[in-house]
Structures are given as C-alpha cells and as structure tokens.
Amino acid sequence: MKLNDIQSSKGQRRNRKRLGCGIGTGHGKTGGRGHKGQKSRSGGGVMRGFEGGQMPLIRRLPKRGFTPLSRTTYQLVNVGQLASFEAGSTIDAAALYAAGLVRNAVDPIKLLASGDLDKAATISVAKASPSAIKKIEAAGGSVAVSA
C-alpha cells in the first residue's frame, strides 16, 4: 500500500457548502447570510466582547492589583515527598521531574518542610526553607541552594 492508494471510507468526507454559486445550489443570492444587516456585509461582524452598545463586561468589572513581569514562580516540593527516593541519592530538578513531583525541569524549585524524611540524600534546588534544610540535615543529607 502506498500513500496515493489510501482512500477515505464512503460517506466520511463531505464537500464544503458552495455559497453564492447560483439559485440552483440552494445557497445562491444571499449565500446563507440573510437580508441586510451588519453580518450580511463583506467584512461585517462585531468585535469580540461587543454587547450591542451596552457597556461591555470587561469594562464594567473593577481593575485591581498589578502583576510584575519579573516575578519568579517556584514549583513547590515538600520534604515528605522525597521519601520515594533511595538513600544516598542525588536529587535535582531532572530527578524530581522524572519522579513526577514537578511539572517541568526548567522552572525553579523550592523545598518546603512538610512531612518527614528518614534517608540521607543530596538535594539541589533553587530555594529551601530553613526548617526544610534542618530536616534534611537531621536525616544525614545536605541541601545545595543554587539561587
């Protein structure tokens, strides 16, 4: 079988509606647009969010706050989640991503202190809370903060 031999199943593909091609097509003259009005014109139609002249919802709602472009968002990992790793292992962004604990290996990771850890491990993250560092060191591990 070759690509040029492949055919669609019967009835699977339908011809597009041919508008404005004469009265015999059933879609001639106005071409399915009805008579007159903004939507019948070439290039006609209203912009997204237009509500017929009523003050649009986006302009009625109050504007609050400010989102700084330079804000850094961290992926959060708790100490208790590291229990799935073997003792003495090196845990970094790639290892956390492979274990499914973070959604990507690029964004910075912050280690938080919730949960307990009884295995020693070397952990490399962008940030860690002081109490998380104490828990890791109490278990015999170490934390390398890169940022």
N, C-alpha and C positions, 0 to 999 in steps of 0.2 A: 504494500500500500504506500502511496505517495501523497504528499500534501494536496496535489491538484486532483486527486481521486476522491477526497473526502467530500461528502455531501451532507447537508442538514436533513433531519428527519422531515417527512412530509407534514406540513402544517406548522412547523416550528418557526419559520421566518415569514414575516408578513411585509408586503410592500408598504412604503410610507404613504400617508394620505397626501394626494397631489392636489393642492389648493389652488383655486383660481384658474383652472385649466378648462373652462367652458361649462356650459349648463348641463352637459351630458354626464359629468362626473358626479354630480350631486353636491359638489363643493365649489361651484363656479361663482361668478359675480362677486359677492362679498367675501367669499373664501372662508366661511365659518366665523367671521368677526361680527356678524350682525350689522345693524344700520347705524351710522353716525356715532358720535361719542369719541372720547379720548382714546379708548382702547381699540377703536377701529382704524385709527390713523397709522400711517407709516411712522415708526419710531415712537408710537404712543405708549402710554402706560404711566403709572405713578411710581415714584421712588420708594425704596424700602422704608417702612416706618411711617409712610404718609397716611393720615387718618381723615382725609376729606376736608382739611382745613381746620379741624379741631386740633388743639394743642397736643402734639404727639406725646406718648407715654414717656419717652426718653427725656423730653424736656420738662415734663411735669414732676418727675422724681427729683428729690434733692441730691445735690452732688456733695459727697462727704469724703474727706481724707485726701491722701496723697500716697502714691506708690513710687518709692525711689527706684530708679533704674539700676542703681548699684547694689541693691540688696542681695545678699547671699542667702540662699535657702539650703538648709542641710537635710540630708537623709538621716533619720534617727534610728539608732540601733541600741538595744538595751543589753546590759551585761548578761542577763539571763538567757538571751537568745544565742550566746556564744557557746552554750553547753553542748551543742551538737558537734562542735569541732573536737578533734583529738588533742590529747595533752601534748604540749611542746610544739604545736603547730604555729606557723606564722600566718596571721590573719590580716589581710589588706583588702582594699576595695574590690579587687578581682575575685578574691575568695568569698567575700560577702555576697557579691553578685551571683557567683556560681551556686551558692547555697540558697539563693532566693530571698535573702534578707534585705536587700536594697533593690531599687528598680533599675538602676544603671551604675556603671563603674566609673562614671565621669564626674558627677556632682559630688561635692564634699560630704563627708560622713561625720556625724557627731555621736559619740558614745555616751550613753546615759546609764545611771546606776541601778535601774530597776531590775530586780532578780538577783540570783546568786551564781557564783562560778567557783567550782572546786578544782579546776585544772589549770596548770600553768600554760600561758600562751603569750606569744609576742604579737602585739596588736599595733597596726599602723593606721591612724585615722587623722582627719583634719583638725578635729576638736574633741575634747573629752571633758566631762565634768569632774571636778576634784574628787567627789565621792566615788565615781566610777574608777578613777585611777587608783584610789585606795583599795577598792575591792579586788582589782586585778593584781596589784602588788601583794596583797594579803594572801592571794592564791598562789603566789610564786611567779607571776608573769610580769611583763613590762609593757608600757604603753609609749609609743612614739607618736608625738603630736607634730604634724608637718606644717601647720599653718599658724 
